[in-house]
Each structure stands twice: as structure tokens, then as C-alpha cells.
Amino acid sequence: MFEVLLSLCLIGDPAACRTERLTGGAERSTCEALASEAAMRVVAAGAAMPQAWPCVPAGGMPAFTLTKVADGVYVHKGAHAESNRQNRGDIANLGLVIGERSVAVIDAGGSAQVARDFLAAIRLLTDKPVSHAVITHMHPDHALGASVFAEVGAEIVGHARLPRALGARAANYLEAAERLMGPAFAGTAIAIPTITVEDRMEIDLGGRVLTLEAHPTAHTDNDLTVWDAETGTWFLGDLLFLGHLPVVDGSLLGWLALDTSLADRDAARVVPGHGPVIVPWPEGGEAQRGYLQALANDAREAVASGQSIGDAAATVGREAAANWLLIEIFASRNALTAYKELEWE
């Protein structure tokens, strides 16, 4: 219900929300509040998020929107889908933090067009310069729009291992994205970070300091998180998935260990890389923890029983993945990754 309600409100037509969801009339703020309450209930239940976009033509997407989640902090919600010609690579959550002097974006979207839409939405909120574009990891849905922000003078910031990771996969990422998106991919290019983070780094936006933290191998080997102490908002990138099946492209055991560590920290709210714009912490991570642990348990059992890797691809983690989205794309990949890692545990 969360994403359905919030999408209706953020399309920009309050009447749509009143007519289709809230009988008797309601302001946008009321609808947003109800959407947030629904999100908390869904997250607490560990359920997958519904993926309907009411009031939008079939195959379309809502207009690019930024949802205010705290003072000076905004989030754009991406769709749960693979990149395609309709969504143009707009499939990851993107963040914005506004300081007194400048602003920072957290992730840049999956194409130059998405990044241009993001920049246009920022300009409706503020004329302050975009001083930093923080890329939470190498995956194209988060990184391919970065060159647009570089063109307007932003420093591109990432994990110390991000330049190598992008360099190794750049050709494949660009070829695949162009094939999936067609003309919507035009003008997209890889932007290598100009600033890298080995451990921790602070970015001062003027009266607002963001703390960037580089993590050991988990979702990938170049995961970076962003903490806004002013509001207690924590951008976790793809270290947190909701709805969209988590994707293991680094180390399953490393992710489980890091997840346990992160769960011990306090935050007023966290922003996942995929899912609702915000979720409570640490309870917002329970569904993902359950899936990752089940994936590890199943892989251990498959190895111990002598199951072949081919057979394991179809069984490992499948029961735990049942309530997630995009399992047909990612479940077998995760099973193979888990099996290969735990085979030598």
C-alpha cells in the first residue's frame, strides 16, 4: 500500500489521491502521512512492497519526484524493474541533501536522462550548486548518471575501490544499458570519481556535514554509506533492499557480518537503495537479514549434501525469496554466488 499511496500523492494531482484512496477528501500531507504509516506496517511485517503505479499509463512512470523525508533531505524512489526504454534506468533510490552553501546528491541514476531529470527537480527546490555527487557503489542504476553532475561542476565521490570496479565493467555496463534502453540511453557516459574514500570522510555543504564511510566487501567490494548527523538520516545504498530481491555481487558472508554491525547503530531513518524512500532502523533491515541468512544456510546444506552447483542454482534461497520481487532475474545468480563462496568456507 505504501508505494501505491505515495505514488498517487506525488504524481502532483491531489485530486487523484482524494478520489481513489481517501474518501471524504484529504490534503497531500495527510496522504503522505498515511503512506508513511503504511510503510512502517509493511516493513514490520517483512513483506514485499506492491509495485503498482496508479494514474499512470501502462508502461509509464510517474513524473520525477523528490520526497522530503527530513529537513533539507529529499529522496527519489526508483521503480522495481530492470532498466528499459520506458523507465530509462530510473530504478534506484536517489538522495539529495541541501546545505547552506551547496548540495550533494547521493547516487545519480541509471542514465544521463535520469540525472538530467534529477538536476531539474533539484533546481525547483534550490539554486545552490551541486558540489558533490556521492556514488554508493559501481552498479549502473546508481552510477551511470554521474557525468551529468560532473558537467555542472560536482566532485564525483566514491569508495577507494570504485574507480577500479567501474573501469573493469565500464564496457559491459554501457553496452548492456544501451541495448536495454535504446534512445533513452543517449549521452550517457562513465564518470570516474575525482575523490575517493578509504575509510571515512566528511563533506561540508555549509552548516551541514555529511560523513561518508567505506565498507568492506558486502553487496559489492565498493559500498559507501552517507550519514547526515543533522537529521539522523542514513543513506545505505544497496546495503539495504526492500521489495526488490537483494543482489549479492560481493561476499554473502561479508554482507551478513556488515549487516549485523550496521544494525547496532542508531538512526532516525534510513534510505534503502531500493524500496520505500525511508524505513525505520534496525527493524527495516529484518526482511533482508532473513533472506541473506537463509541463502547462506541453504548453500551450506547444498554443499554438505553434495548437490551440484547447477542443481543448487534452482533451489538455494528460493523459499526465502518467494515474497520478494524480481526473483526470476536475481535468485539463481545469488544461489550461484552463495554456493561458490561457501563451497570453500
ZAPA-207385 format. One record per residue (C-alpha): residue in one letter; z, x, y. Coordinates in steps of 0.1 Angstrom, whole numbers, padded with zeros to 4 digits, always signed. Layout:
% residues N
aZXY...
//
This chain:
% residues 345
m+0000+0000+0000f+0008+0029+0024e-0027+0042+0028v-0042+0007+0030l-0019-0004+0058l-0021+0028+0077s-0059+0029+0075l-0061-0006+0089c-0040+0003+0118l-0057+0035+0126i-0092+0021+0125g-0085+0012+0161d-0086-0026+0157p-0051-0040+0158a-0065-0075+0151a-0076-0063+0117c-0041-0054+0108r-0028-0088+0120t-0054-0108+0103e-0055-0091+0069r-0020-0077+0064l+0006-0091+0087t+0007-0129+0091g+0021-0142+0123g+0009-0112+0144a+0021-0077+0148e+0017-0047+0171r+0002-0015+0158s+0036+0002+0160t+0050-0024+0137c+0022-0019+0112e+0027+0018+0113a+0064+0014+0107l+0058-0008+0077a+0033+0016+0064s+0059+0044+0066e+0084+0023+0048a+0059+0016+0020a+0051+0053+0017m+0088+0061+0011r+0090+0035-0016v+0058+0047-0033v+0069+0083-0031a+0103+0075-0045a+0087+0058-0075g+0065+0088-0081a+0034+0065-0082a-0002+0074-0073m-0015+0062-0039p-0040+0034-0036q-0074+0046-0023a-0090+0016-0006w-0103+0017+0030p-0104-0020+0041c-0127-0030+0070v-0149+0000+0065p-0184-0005+0049a-0188+0006+0013g-0193+0044+0011g-0180+0049+0047m-0148+0064+0061p-0125+0053+0089a-0131+0069+0123f-0115+0103+0126t-0079+0096+0135l-0048+0117+0143t-0014+0100+0134k+0016+0111+0154v+0044+0120+0130a+0068+0137+0154d+0069+0147+0190g+0038+0168+0196v+0029+0168+0159y-0002+0149+0145v-0018+0146+0111h-0052+0136+0100k-0054+0121+0065g-0083+0131+0043a-0098+0110+0015h-0091+0115-0021a-0126+0124-0033e-0150+0153-0038s-0170+0164-0008n-0201+0143-0004r-0227+0132+0022q-0205+0102+0033n-0172+0120+0038r-0188+0153+0050g-0159+0172+0034d-0132+0152+0051i-0110+0153+0020a-0078+0172+0031n-0050+0165+0054l-0052+0184+0087g-0024+0191+0112l-0020+0196+0150v+0009+0209+0169i+0010+0208+0207g+0030+0233+0227e+0034+0237+0265r+0007+0264+0267s-0017+0258+0238v-0021+0240+0205a-0025+0251+0169v-0044+0233+0141i-0033+0236+0105d-0064+0236+0084a-0099+0229+0097g-0116+0206+0072g-0145+0210+0048s-0174+0213+0072a-0183+0221+0107q-0189+0184+0114v-0153+0175+0103a-0140+0203+0125r-0160+0191+0155d-0146+0156+0150f-0112+0171+0148l-0117+0190+0180a-0130+0159+0198a-0099+0140+0186i-0077+0168+0200r-0094+0166+0234l-0085+0129+0236l-0048+0140+0234t-0048+0172+0254d-0070+0197+0273k-0048+0226+0263p-0067+0254+0245v-0067+0257+0207s-0051+0291+0204h-0047+0293+0166a-0063+0277+0135v-0040+0283+0106i-0057+0281+0072t-0032+0273+0045h-0054+0287+0017m-0090+0295+0007h-0103+0262-0007p-0133+0249+0012d-0119+0215+0021h-0093+0233+0042a-0112+0264+0054l-0149+0257+0060g-0144+0242+0094a-0126+0272+0108s-0157+0287+0125v-0158+0258+0149f-0123+0267+0162a-0133+0303+0164e-0161+0294+0186v-0137+0278+0212g-0115+0310+0212a-0089+0303+0185e-0075+0330+0164i-0080+0323+0127v-0048+0329+0108g-0042+0331+0071h-0024+0347+0042a-0029+0385+0038r-0049+0378+0007l-0071+0351+0023p-0099+0374+0036r-0105+0389+0001a-0103+0355-0016l-0128+0339+0009g-0151+0369+0006a-0152+0367-0032r-0160+0330-0032a-0180+0325+0000a-0214+0323-0015n-0204+0298-0042y-0184+0277-0017l-0213+0275+0007e-0239+0267-0019a-0218+0240-0036a-0208+0224-0003e-0244+0223+0010r-0255+0207-0023l-0228+0181-0022m-0230+0172+0015g-0267+0178+0023p-0275+0175+0061a-0238+0168+0069f-0232+0205+0060a-0254+0218+0087g-0239+0245+0109t-0210+0253+0085a-0201+0290+0081i-0172+0310+0067a-0147+0323+0092i-0127+0353+0081p-0091+0354+0095t-0085+0375+0126i-0047+0375+0120t-0031+0378+0085v+0004+0372+0073e+0020+0395+0048d+0054+0378+0048r+0065+0358+0079m+0050+0355+0113e+0058+0334+0144i+0032+0318+0167d+0044+0308+0202l+0025+0279+0216g+0047+0279+0247g+0081+0263+0243r+0072+0257+0206v+0073+0284+0179l+0057+0279+0145t+0069+0300+0116l+0042+0309+0091e+0052+0320+0056a+0030+0337+0030h+0040+0328-0006p+0035+0345-0040t+0007+0332-0063a+0011+0294-0070h-0016+0269-0062t-0037+0299-0052d-0029+0335-0046n-0031+0329-0008d-0009+0299+0000l+0006+0298+0035t+0031+0272+0049v+0038+0263+0086w+0072+0253+0098d+0078+0236+0132a+0115+0240+0139e+0113+0218+0170t+0108+0187+0149g+0117+0198+0113t+0081+0193+0102w+0068+0215+0074f+0031+0218+0066l+0029+0227+0029g-0009+0227+0025d-0019+0223-0012l+0015+0234-0024l+0021+0197-0024f-0002+0170-0037l+0004+0132-0038g-0021+0108-0053h-0048+0135-0059l-0040+0153-0091p-0025+0188-0083v-0050+0216-0089v-0039+0249-0104d-0061+0277-0092g-0035+0305-0092s-0004+0305-0115l+0012+0275-0131l+0044+0294-0138g+0043+0308-0103w+0039+0274-0088l+0068+0259-0108a+0090+0288-0096l+0080+0285-0060d+0083+0247-0061t+0119+0250-0072s+0126+0274-0044l+0109+0252-0018a+0128+0221-0030d+0161+0238-0020r+0151+0239+0017d+0158+0211+0042a+0130+0195+0063a+0129+0162+0082r+0094+0156+0068v+0067+0175+0050v+0029+0172+0053p+0011+0175+0020g-0024+0190+0017h-0035+0157+0000g-0017+0123+0002p+0002+0104+0029v+0004+0120+0063i+0041+0127+0057v+0066+0124+0029p+0104+0129+0027w+0117+0162+0012p+0125+0171-0015e+0120+0137-0032g+0084+0137-0020g+0077+0165-0044e+0092+0150-0076a+0059+0135-0089q+0041+0168-0086r+0070+0187-0102g+0070+0163-0131y+0032+0168-0137l+0033+0206-0134q+0063+0208-0158a+0046+0185-0183l+0014+0206-0181a+0034+0238-0189n+0053+0221-0218d+0021+0207-0233a+0003+0241-0230r+0032+0258-0248e+0031+0233-0276a-0007+0237-0279v-0004+0275-0282a+0025+0273-0306s+0007+0249-0329g-0024+0269-0330q-0045+0244-0311s-0078+0258-0299i-0084+0261-0262g-0113+0237-0265d-0092+0210-0280a-0064+0218-0255a-0087+0211-0226a-0088+0174-0237t-0051+0169-0244v-0029+0193-0224g-0013+0175-0195r-0034+0143-0200e-0005+0119-0205a+0013+0132-0174a-0019+0130-0154a-0025+0093-0162n-0012+0079-0129w-0030+0104-0107l-0064+0102-0091l-0094+0125-0098i-0082+0134-0133e-0118+0133-0146i-0126+0162-0123f-0094+0184-0125a-0074+0175-0156s-0094+0197-0180r-0095+0226-0155n-0058+0225-0152a-0054+0224-0190l-0076+0254-0195t-0058+0274-0167a-0024+0265-0182y-0034+0274-0218k-0048+0308-0207e-0017+0317-0188l+0008+0305-0213e-0011+0319-0243w+0003+0353-0232e+0037+0342-0220
//
